[in-house]
């Protein structure tokens, strides 16, 4: 902020500097981790992360630093993933939802996860009417309850579509981890079984489903689902890559890609009022 004040138009400088961070960091991480970055660049757009960057600037800054946290996990650093996480959290508190992924990154997901996620979703749906009241206890977000009642309206369509998408992706991840011993190659790293990044991607889908269930009662939770996308789009191509002798892609892989394409199409055709987040106006128009 201090650097921006040194320019003649501080607000424009803020937008430019923020945009550079928001775009450069994720694309740098994608380039460093993925053997074929172009696939993930496409997924970056299909997941609507790019379009969200045009609106949720502070949260997009947080997501950019979460990409750096993932890169630190990839490099097997013990402390830097949490350092980058703290930086992300300082930009936007929704980054807190990423912490469980870091904590569980060394633990291989079990098939029982397919039971606990639906069970947790049912509990949330059953107690969902109490979420707005609990949400108002947090001082930072009390304004959403007292003054921003539209953020508590349920029944929006886009969160439901995104929940279905993460259900499909979770099933794809778990199915392929169960059917065969998965050995994935990362640039500059020897092959190893069930790396931390894959664990994080599986847990990210599970967390996104639970957070999505919360968003049906408090729409602001919908924004927390965006923190789950970085690790998912980085790892998904690893599941769809196949050796020359392995034959065509499995049906589950095709379904995974098609589901993201359908989600992208829905993003453009679903009425904006069904997103659960009101559009901002430029400050010149206020």
N, C-alpha and C positions, 0 to 999 in steps of 0.2 A: 504494500500500500504506500509505503514511504517512497519507493522508487517511482511509482506511478505519479505521485504528486510533483515530481521534478519535470514533468512534461506539461506542455501548454494545455492539453486536453486530457486530464487524468482519467476520466471515464473511458475514453477511447484506448488509452495506454493499458488500462486494466483489462479490457476485453482482449486486446492483442496479446498481452503477456499470458493471460489465462488460456487463450486459445492455443498458443504454442505449447504450453505444458500439457493441455488436455489431449492434443493430437500426437505430439512427438513421443511422450513417454510410452503410451500403449503400443505405438507402431514400432518403437525401438525394442520393447520386450518381445513382441511377436517375431521380429526379425532375429532376435538372439535365441529364442527357444525352438521355433518351428522350422523344420527342414524346408517346407514349401509355404512361405508366409502368405502368398497370394490367396490361398484357400481361407486362411483366418482373416485376412483383410475383408474378404467377401462376407464372412460370418459376422464380422464387426458391424458391417452395415445392415445385414439382415436382422441382427438382434436389436436394431434401432438404437444402438449406443451412440452412433454418430448424430442422429437426429435429437436425441436427448441432450447431447452436448450443447446444442443450440439454445437450450432453454434452462436446464438445471446446471448453471455454471459452477457453483460451489460444490455440488455433489459430483459433478464430472471431474473436478480437480481431485476430489477424494478417490474416485475410481481410478484415475491416472496413477496415483501413488499406490493403490492396491495392485496395479499391474507390476510395479516395482517390487512390492512385497512378494508376489508370485515368482518373480525372477530370482529373488534372494532364496526362496525355497528351492528353486531349481538348482541353484548353486550350492545347496546343502549348507547354507549358513544358519547358525543357531539363533543369532540375535537380530540380524538385519531385517528378517521378515517382520518382526515386531516393531522395529524402529520405523520402517516405512508405514506400517499399520497406524502407529501413533500419529505420524504426520498426516495421513489420510483422515484420521478421526478429528484432528484439529481443524480440518477444513469443513467436515460435515459429520454430524453425529451418527448418521445412518451407516457409516463405515463400521460401527460397532458390530453389526451383524456378520462381518467377515471374520471376527475373532475366533468363533468356534471352528472354522475351517483350518486356521493355523494350528489350533490346539490339537485337532484330530488328524492332522496331515500324516502322522506316522502310524496311524491305526487303520488297518485294512477294513473296509466296510463289510459287514456280514449280511447274509441274505435276509436276516431278521429285520433289516432296515425297511424292507418292503412291507412289513407288518406295522412297525412303529410309526412310519410316516402317515398312513391312513388313520391309525388310531389317534395320533396327535391332531390330525385335521378334524376328526369327528369331535374331539374334546373342544377344540377351538370353535367349531361351528355351534356346538351346544352351549358354550359359555360366551359366545360372541357378543351378545347384547350387553354384557358387562364391560367389554373392552373400551368403549368411549369413556365410561366413568373412570376406569383405571388409567386411561391415557391422560385424562385431565389432571391427574395427580402430579405429573411431571411439569415443573414450572415452565420449562422452555417451550412446551407444547400446549400449555393450558389455553393459549389463544386460539388454537384450532377448535377447541370445544366452546369457549365463551363467545368468540367472534366469528369463527370460520366454520359454521355448521355444515357447509357443503362438503367439508373434508370428512364428515362422519356418515355420509349417505352411502348406503350399501346398494348392491345390485348392479354395479357397473360391469359392462361386458368385457372390456379389455383385460382386467385382472384375471377373469375367468379363463379367457383364451390363453393367457400366459401360464396359468396354473396347469392347464391341460398340456401345454408344450413341455413344461418341466417334468410332468408325469411321464410323458413319452421318452424324454431324454434319460430320466432316472431308470426306466425299464431297459433302455438300450444299454446303458452302462452296466447295470447289474447282470443282465442277460449274458453279455459278452465276458464279463469277469467270471461268471459261473461256468460257462460252457468250456472254456479252455484256459490254460495257463498263459497269461498275457505278458509277452515280453516286448517292450517298446523301446525303440532307439531314439535318443535325443542327440542333437548335434554336440559333439565334443564330450559325450558322456557314454560310458559303457552301458550295455543293456542291463536292466535290473528289473526284478519282478515287482509289480504293483508299486510304482514310485509314488512319492508323496503327492505329486501333482494330480495323479489319477484319483487318489483318495479324496483330495480336496474337491475335485469336480463332482464326484458322486455325492458327497455331503452338501455341496452347493445346490444341487437339484433338490435334495431333501429339504434343506432350509428354505429354498425359494417356494416350495409347495406350502410349507407351514406359514411363512410370511404372507403368501398369497391368500391363504384362508383368513388371516387377520385383516387383510386389505378389504375384504367383503364387508367389514364393519367399520373400519377406520381407513379411509382411502390413502392416507399418507404412507401406510405400510407398503403400498404398491411401489413406492420409490425405492424401498429397500431391496426389491428384487433385482434392481440394476447392479447392485454390488456382487451378485452371483454370476453375472455374465462373463467377466474376464476369464476366470479359470475354465468355464465350460467351453467357450469358443477356442481356447488354446488347446484343450485336450481332445475335443470331439474328432478332429481330423485324424488323430492317432488311432482311433477305433475304426475308422473307415478305410485307412490305408491297408493294403493287402500285398503280400508277396506275389511275384509273378506266377508262382505255382499254386496259389491258393484259390484261383478261380474268381468268379464274379463276386461283387459285394453282397454280403448277407442282406436279407430282406429288412432286418431291423435297422441296418445302417441307412438304407434307402429311405425308410420311414422317418428316421431322425432328420435327414436333410430336408425331406419334403415338408416335415412339420415346421421347420424354421422358415421355409419359403412361404408356407400358408400363413404363419404368424406375421411375416413381413407384409404380405398382401392385406391382412386384416388391419394392420397398423394404419394403412392409408385409407381403407374403405369404411372402417368403423367410425361412426360420428364422434367428433371430438368430445361431446358431452358425456360419452360413455367411458372416458378414460379415468374419471374421478379426480382429475387435477385441472384446475382452471388455468387458462393461458394467461401469461403475463403481458402487460403493455410496456412499451418503451417509455422510459422516464420522461421523454419529451412530450408524450401524449397525456401525462397525468395532469 
